[in-house]
Every structure is written in C-alpha cells, then in structure tokens.
Amino acid sequence: MEHIIHSQVMQHLDQHNILTDQQHGFRKKRSCKSQLIVTLHDLASGLDAGDQIGAVLLDFSKAFDKVPHKRLIYKLNHYGIHGTVLDWISSFLSERSQQVLVDGHMSPSAPVTSGVPQGTVLGPLLFLMYINDLPDRVRSTSRLLADDSLLYRRIKTVEDVAILQDDLDQLQKWEQDWQMTFNPSKM
C-alpha cells in the first residue's frame, strides 16, 4: 500500500509541479551530482564575473525525527493531498509509539507525534514536502539535498550582504514557524 500511495503522491506533485526545483534529494533524475553541477555553475559564473559569493551551509538537526505530524498534514493538505490518500498518510503516521531498552530495562511506551518513519518509501517524500516552502522564504539562491541546505548570493554591494543576512533571519523564522532546527555545529 505504501508504494501505491507514494506513486499517487508523486504523480500529483509532478502533475502540478509542486516540489521546488531547488530540491535534489530523493527525486528521480536528481542527486548530489546534479545539485553540485548546478551550484558549481552558479558559483563559477559569479567568480568569473569578479563577484564575491556569500554562502552558508545549513543542516537540519535530527531532521527526519522532528517533523511534527499535525503540521505535516496541514502542508500535505495545502499541496492538494486530500481524501483517501491524506487519510491513509494520517493513519500511517498515527498511533506510533516507541520504547527504549537499556541494560535489560524497558522504558514505558511513549507516543510518537513527530518524525517521518525512516526506512520507509514514503518517509523521505513526506520530509521533502515538509521543507518544500523553505526556498520561498529567501531572495538568495538556495539548494536543498534532503536535509542539507546551501544558501548563497553574489555579493556586489552592501545591500547584497544585508539581503543575505535577512535571508538567514527569514530561515530562522521558518525554523520557529515549522518547529525545525538547523544544527549550529554544522554551520
């Protein structure tokens, strides 16, 4: 069933051109190589023109574990995932629990209200849809590869520096709005 839902969701996303072009992770005909080629072309063009490039590498902290289910369902609905498919995905995410076993001692069961199930076909696609709007928040160029992000801008004027800083501020606001966190130790 998961493969069927994945196929239906991908068909919907492709038909309506919903996934951001900046995302190269977990997509057909895209990879770290495709992202690298596009990014290197952009950076080389800027440097060839004599411009400086301001760039910031960003990585989500425990990205796949932090996606809040209710907010994910909201975004799926926003992207036109409705009816039986949305119901199935909601069911797929709900009523999950976790326990920890340490030295023979089992913790009490706790409900899982966030995160996309790892090791599933649907999990990565749900994550992509959750962060899909991130590039819309910035004026600089952004590139996404699964949970890694690169933000860069040609720096020609002081205003370009201010725009890049504003973009970082906007990403911080996005983090707060959508309950995600960039890992400061990897910046």
VOGU-3710 file (C-alpha; in Angstrom, 3 decimals, decimal comma):
1> mehiihsqvm> 0,000/0,000/0,000  2,840/2,381/0,846  4,253/2,077/-2,686  0,835/2,854/-4,188  0,407/5,958/-2,003  3,946/7,087/-2,823  3,221/6,691/-6,526  -0,059/8,623/-6,285  1,529/11,453/-4,299  4,492/11,699/-6,699
11> qhldqhnilt> 2,132/11,747/-9,674  0,180/14,605/-8,060  3,369/16,537/-7,219  4,776/16,089/-10,731  1,486/16,883/-12,478  1,149/20,160/-10,568  4,898/20,943/-10,460  4,749/21,308/-6,671  8,194/20,243/-5,465  10,697/23,079/-5,524
21> dqqhgfrkkr> 13,275/22,927/-8,274  15,932/23,620/-5,620  15,469/20,156/-4,050  17,772/17,465/-5,444  17,367/14,786/-2,755  15,135/11,721/-3,095  13,972/12,665/-6,595  14,168/10,944/-9,972  16,930/12,219/-12,227  18,342/14,296/-9,369
31> scksqlivtl> 21,155/13,612/-6,949  24,057/15,191/-5,124  25,799/15,272/-8,538  23,008/17,278/-10,172  22,976/19,705/-7,281  26,748/20,024/-7,373  26,768/20,737/-11,131  24,117/23,471/-10,865  25,735/25,023/-7,797  29,268/24,972/-9,222
41> hdlasgldag> 27,993/26,584/-12,415  26,373/29,383/-10,378  29,446/29,933/-8,222  31,894/29,797/-11,150  29,775/32,271/-13,129  29,835/34,689/-10,220  33,556/34,339/-9,668  34,248/34,680/-13,420  32,318/37,953/-13,313  34,576/39,132/-10,484
51> dqigavlldf> 31,889/38,911/-7,825  32,299/37,686/-4,279  29,999/34,891/-3,167  28,467/34,784/0,282  27,494/31,231/1,204  26,118/29,461/4,259  25,818/25,690/4,640  22,860/24,589/6,754  21,932/21,187/8,114  18,766/20,300/9,983
61> skafdkvphk> 19,213/18,793/13,442  17,597/15,346/13,529  15,518/16,426/10,551  13,572/13,245/9,938  12,762/12,899/13,646  11,392/16,410/14,172  8,684/16,822/11,533  5,507/17,497/13,577  2,729/15,260/12,244  -0,091/17,800/12,538
71> rliyklnhyg> 1,894/20,458/10,691  2,912/17,930/8,042  -0,739/17,011/7,464  -1,511/20,734/7,156  1,143/21,104/4,465  0,027/17,982/2,607  -3,492/19,394/2,516  -2,086/22,729/1,296  -0,343/20,918/-1,578  -3,593/19,270/-2,634
81> ihgtvldwis> -3,222/15,878/-0,961  -6,796/15,149/0,131  -9,328/12,379/0,679  -8,301/8,756/0,959  -4,620/9,442/0,310  -4,425/12,035/3,102  -6,405/9,736/5,400  -4,006/6,864/4,687  -0,938/9,049/5,342  -2,507/10,321/8,585
91> sflsersqqv> -3,109/6,725/9,623  0,438/5,796/8,572  1,808/8,460/10,935  -0,606/7,996/13,835  -0,710/5,592/16,730  3,028/5,018/16,659  4,898/4,541/19,898  8,444/3,967/20,996  10,303/2,323/23,844  13,941/2,143/24,783
101> lvdghmspsa> 15,727/-0,923/26,080  18,917/-0,254/28,065  20,743/-2,953/30,010  17,645/-5,123/30,075  15,370/-2,354/31,348  12,466/-1,241/29,153  11,149/2,307/29,290  7,416/2,951/29,263  5,847/3,269/25,829  5,604/6,873/24,601
111> pvtsgvpqgt> 3,551/8,208/21,687  5,440/9,423/18,610  3,945/12,726/17,431  6,743/13,849/15,169  9,120/12,457/12,605  8,731/10,683/9,316  9,194/6,920/9,535  12,720/6,112/8,427  13,367/3,068/6,311  10,056/3,555/4,522
121> vlgpllflmy> 9,338/4,508/0,927  7,052/7,357/1,937  9,153/8,923/4,735  11,655/10,830/2,550  8,881/12,172/0,300  6,937/13,428/3,321  10,067/15,207/4,539  10,612/16,855/1,130  7,054/18,119/1,166  7,500/19,468/4,680
131> indlpdrvrs> 10,522/21,613/3,786  9,338/22,394/0,247  8,431/26,014/1,033  11,798/26,880/2,588  13,279/28,388/-0,647  10,219/30,643/-0,952  11,313/32,454/2,218  14,586/33,765/0,786  15,761/36,049/-2,005  19,196/34,442/-2,290
141> tsrlladdsl> 19,728/31,157/-4,097  19,023/28,066/-2,055  19,865/24,470/-2,846  18,445/21,514/-0,957  19,675/17,951/-0,833  17,374/16,073/1,532  18,073/17,672/4,945  21,121/19,688/3,844  20,757/23,211/2,576  23,022/25,750/0,934
151> lyrriktved> 22,193/29,427/0,775  24,329/31,686/-1,406  24,324/35,060/-3,088  26,586/37,110/-5,313  27,913/39,999/-3,264  28,251/43,142/-5,367  27,006/45,751/-2,904  26,441/46,275/0,810  22,760/45,690/0,066  23,582/42,138/-1,072
161> vailqddldq> 25,166/41,446/2,318  22,055/42,821/4,029  19,813/40,620/1,850  21,844/37,511/2,715  21,567/38,370/6,414  17,830/38,982/6,047  17,525/35,589/4,352  19,216/33,954/7,348  16,777/35,774/9,602  13,888/34,512/7,451
171> lqkweqdwqm> 15,191/30,942/7,715  15,349/31,328/11,482  11,725/32,440/11,442  10,852/29,454/9,209  12,523/27,188/11,796  10,330/28,617/14,544  7,145/28,545/12,460  7,598/24,907/11,451  9,339/23,577/14,608  12,531/22,548/12,858
181> tfnpskm> 16,080/23,393/13,891  19,259/23,967/11,946  22,291/22,349/13,531  24,577/25,240/14,604  27,620/22,958/14,933  27,438/22,158/11,214  27,093/25,762/10,026
//
